[in-house]
Amino acid sequence: MSQAAALPILDPDVADAELARRVAAGEVPALRLLMRRHNQTLFRTARAILRDDAEAEDVVQEAYLKAIRGIGAFRDDARLATWLVRIVVNEALTRLRRVKRAAEVIPLAADLPGGMEAPDPMDESTDNPEVDAMRSETRRIIEARIDALPETYRTVFVLRAIEELSVEETAAALGIPEATVRTRFFRARGQLRESLSRAFDLALDQAFHFAGERCDRIIERVLARLADGSARNLP
């Protein structure tokens, strides 16, 4: 992709339609901004389906390459996040079928051990190593319990509760009726409430965190593949 010198300076708060237009025009800063905005949402979505960090990263990378090639199909009246999530969902499901990973329902584990009093995992006001360890353990438990949900519940839960997409946006992204989104989300929350302590709501924001080095790695891989032309033959 070449830098489009005629384009004005990129506003970090640029609207979706303008950002998509500038990505289509080949502006690398616009592509970087696109990925910075959506990396975490797309990673969480892919991981909700695949339950594997490395596979999810690969899916996000491939989805970006397909999105870039098809960015002209993006409609101005749609949300870019919803459009990208749909591409990631399709890519993740295709990969799931290809490797024959049948979705498993893993039995939910018991609640936290009896008598275990969990501190607020989001309280950053303490430097106590034991509290830091508890915070990490709480996040691990939450991620494990979300992983244990059936695939259809898990994907809806990640999009609705963690990414805070609306019912309408989730339905559009997954290609299912809004009533189905509501039902699956209700059942997912019910299962999680049975298996989690009060740390569920307190630590949720940090589940499947995707930033820093991993975020940079996705961006650089996509740019490298575009630069060497390896993405030209994508379907």
C-alpha positions as CSV (number, residue, x, y, z in Angstrom):
1,M,0.0,0.0,0.0
2,S,1.3,3.5,-0.8
3,Q,0.9,6.6,1.3
4,A,-1.7,8.9,-0.2
5,A,0.0,12.3,0.1
6,A,-3.1,14.3,-1.1
7,L,-5.2,13.2,1.9
8,P,-5.5,15.6,4.9
9,I,-3.9,14.9,8.3
10,L,-5.7,12.0,10.0
11,D,-7.9,12.9,12.9
12,P,-7.8,10.2,15.6
13,D,-11.5,10.6,16.1
14,V,-12.3,10.3,12.4
15,A,-15.7,8.9,11.6
16,D,-16.0,5.3,10.3
17,A,-17.0,6.2,6.8
18,E,-14.0,8.6,6.3
19,L,-11.6,6.1,7.9
20,A,-12.8,3.3,5.6
21,R,-12.4,5.7,2.6
22,R,-8.9,6.5,3.6
23,V,-8.0,2.9,4.2
24,A,-9.3,2.1,0.7
25,A,-7.2,5.0,-0.6
26,G,-4.1,3.2,0.7
27,E,-3.2,5.5,3.6
28,V,-1.1,3.5,6.1
29,P,-1.8,5.8,9.1
30,A,-5.5,5.2,8.5
31,L,-4.9,1.4,8.4
32,R,-2.9,1.6,11.7
33,L,-5.8,3.6,13.3
34,L,-8.3,1.1,12.0
35,M,-6.4,-1.8,13.7
36,R,-5.8,0.2,16.9
37,R,-9.5,0.9,17.2
38,H,-10.7,-2.7,16.6
39,N,-7.9,-5.1,17.6
40,Q,-9.2,-5.9,21.0
41,T,-12.8,-6.4,20.0
42,L,-11.8,-8.6,17.1
43,F,-9.4,-10.6,19.1
44,R,-11.9,-11.2,21.8
45,T,-14.5,-12.3,19.2
46,A,-12.1,-14.7,17.5
47,R,-11.0,-16.2,20.8
48,A,-14.6,-16.6,22.0
49,I,-15.0,-19.0,19.1
50,L,-11.6,-20.7,19.0
51,R,-10.6,-20.6,22.7
52,D,-7.0,-20.4,21.6
53,D,-4.9,-17.2,21.7
54,A,-2.5,-18.0,18.8
55,E,-5.4,-19.2,16.6
56,A,-7.3,-16.0,17.4
57,E,-4.4,-13.8,16.5
58,D,-4.1,-15.6,13.1
59,V,-7.8,-15.2,12.5
60,V,-7.7,-11.4,13.2
61,Q,-4.7,-11.0,10.9
62,E,-6.4,-12.8,8.0
63,A,-9.7,-11.0,8.7
64,Y,-7.9,-7.6,8.4
65,L,-6.4,-8.6,5.1
66,K,-9.8,-9.6,3.7
67,A,-11.4,-6.5,5.1
68,I,-8.8,-4.3,3.5
69,R,-9.5,-5.9,0.1
70,G,-13.2,-5.5,0.6
71,I,-13.3,-2.2,2.3
72,G,-15.1,-0.7,-0.7
73,A,-18.1,-2.9,0.3
74,F,-18.5,-1.1,3.6
75,R,-21.7,0.9,3.8
76,D,-21.7,4.4,5.2
77,D,-24.9,3.6,7.3
78,A,-23.2,0.7,9.1
79,R,-20.8,0.6,12.0
80,L,-17.3,-0.4,11.0
81,A,-16.9,-2.5,14.2
82,T,-20.0,-4.6,13.3
83,W,-18.8,-5.1,9.8
84,L,-15.3,-6.2,10.9
85,V,-16.7,-8.5,13.6
86,R,-18.8,-10.2,11.0
87,I,-15.7,-10.9,8.9
88,V,-13.8,-12.2,12.0
89,V,-16.7,-14.5,12.9
90,N,-16.8,-16.0,9.4
91,E,-13.0,-16.5,9.4
92,A,-13.0,-18.1,12.8
93,L,-15.9,-20.4,12.0
94,T,-14.2,-21.4,8.8
95,R,-11.0,-22.2,10.7
96,L,-13.0,-24.2,13.3
97,R,-14.6,-26.3,10.6
98,R,-11.3,-26.8,8.8
99,V,-9.5,-28.3,11.8
100,K,-12.6,-30.2,12.8
101,R,-12.8,-28.7,16.3
102,A,-16.2,-29.7,17.4
103,A,-17.5,-27.2,20.0
104,E,-17.3,-28.7,23.4
105,V,-19.4,-28.0,26.5
106,I,-16.9,-28.1,29.3
107,P,-18.6,-28.7,32.7
108,L,-18.5,-25.6,34.8
109,A,-16.2,-25.9,37.8
110,A,-17.3,-25.1,41.3
111,D,-17.3,-21.7,42.8
112,L,-14.2,-20.3,44.6
113,P,-13.0,-22.6,47.4
114,G,-15.1,-22.3,50.5
115,G,-14.1,-19.4,52.8
116,M,-12.1,-17.7,50.1
117,E,-12.7,-14.0,50.4
118,A,-11.8,-12.3,47.1
119,P,-10.6,-8.7,47.3
120,D,-11.8,-6.2,44.7
121,P,-9.7,-7.3,41.7
122,M,-10.0,-3.9,40.0
123,D,-8.7,-1.9,43.0
124,E,-5.4,-0.4,41.9
125,S,-4.7,1.4,45.1
126,T,-2.7,-1.3,46.7
127,D,0.8,-2.6,46.1
128,N,0.3,-5.7,48.1
129,P,1.7,-8.7,46.1
130,E,-0.9,-11.0,47.5
131,V,-3.7,-8.8,46.2
132,D,-2.0,-8.5,42.8
133,A,-1.8,-12.3,42.7
134,M,-5.5,-12.5,43.7
135,R,-6.4,-10.1,40.9
136,S,-4.6,-12.2,38.3
137,E,-6.2,-15.3,39.6
138,T,-9.6,-13.8,39.5
139,R,-9.1,-12.8,35.9
140,R,-7.9,-16.3,35.1
141,I,-11.0,-17.8,36.7
142,I,-13.3,-15.5,34.8
143,E,-11.6,-16.3,31.5
144,A,-11.7,-20.1,32.2
145,R,-15.4,-19.9,33.0
146,I,-16.2,-17.9,29.9
147,D,-14.2,-20.5,27.9
148,A,-16.4,-23.2,29.4
149,L,-19.6,-21.8,28.0
150,P,-21.0,-23.5,24.9
151,E,-19.8,-21.8,21.8
152,T,-23.1,-20.2,20.9
153,Y,-23.5,-18.7,24.3
154,R,-19.8,-17.7,24.6
155,T,-19.6,-15.6,21.5
156,V,-22.8,-13.7,22.3
157,F,-21.6,-13.2,25.8
158,V,-18.3,-11.7,24.8
159,L,-19.9,-9.3,22.3
160,R,-22.7,-8.2,24.6
161,A,-21.1,-8.2,28.1
162,I,-17.4,-7.5,27.4
163,E,-17.5,-5.5,24.2
164,E,-20.8,-3.9,25.0
165,L,-22.4,-4.3,21.6
166,S,-26.1,-3.8,21.5
167,V,-28.5,-6.6,20.8
168,E,-29.0,-5.2,17.3
169,E,-25.3,-5.0,16.6
170,T,-24.6,-8.5,18.0
171,A,-27.5,-9.9,15.9
172,A,-26.1,-8.2,12.8
173,A,-22.5,-9.4,13.5
174,L,-23.5,-13.0,14.1
175,G,-26.3,-13.2,11.5
176,I,-28.9,-14.4,14.1
177,P,-32.3,-13.0,15.2
178,E,-32.3,-10.4,18.0
179,A,-34.5,-12.8,20.1
180,T,-31.8,-15.4,19.9
181,V,-29.2,-13.0,21.1
182,R,-31.3,-12.1,24.1
183,T,-32.0,-15.8,25.0
184,R,-28.3,-16.9,24.6
185,F,-27.1,-13.9,26.6
186,F,-29.6,-14.6,29.4
187,R,-28.6,-18.2,29.6
188,A,-24.9,-17.4,29.5
189,R,-25.2,-15.0,32.4
190,G,-27.2,-17.6,34.3
191,Q,-24.5,-20.2,33.9
192,L,-21.8,-17.8,34.9
193,R,-23.6,-16.6,38.0
194,E,-23.8,-20.2,39.2
195,S,-20.0,-20.6,38.9
196,L,-18.5,-17.3,39.8
197,S,-18.2,-15.2,43.0
198,R,-18.7,-11.5,43.1
199,A,-15.4,-11.1,41.2
200,F,-17.4,-11.8,38.1
201,D,-18.6,-8.2,37.6
202,L,-15.5,-6.6,39.2
203,A,-12.8,-8.2,37.0
204,L,-14.7,-8.6,33.7
205,D,-13.3,-5.5,32.0
206,Q,-9.8,-7.1,32.0
207,A,-10.8,-10.5,30.5
208,F,-8.9,-11.4,27.4
209,H,-6.9,-8.2,27.5
210,F,-5.3,-7.4,24.1
211,A,-3.0,-4.5,24.0
212,G,0.7,-3.5,23.9
213,E,3.0,-6.0,22.2
214,R,0.3,-8.3,20.9
215,C,-1.6,-5.3,19.4
216,D,1.6,-4.0,17.8
217,R,2.4,-7.5,16.5
218,I,-0.9,-7.8,14.6
219,I,-0.4,-4.4,13.0
220,E,3.1,-5.0,11.9
221,R,2.3,-8.5,10.5
222,V,-0.6,-7.1,8.4
223,L,1.5,-4.2,7.1
224,A,4.4,-6.5,6.3
225,R,2.2,-8.9,4.3
226,L,0.7,-6.0,2.4
227,A,4.1,-4.6,1.7
228,D,5.5,-7.8,0.2
229,G,2.4,-8.5,-1.8
230,S,1.6,-11.8,0.0
231,A,-2.0,-10.8,0.5
232,R,-2.8,-10.1,-3.1
233,N,-4.2,-13.6,-3.8
234,L,-6.7,-13.6,-0.9
235,P,-10.1,-14.9,-2.0
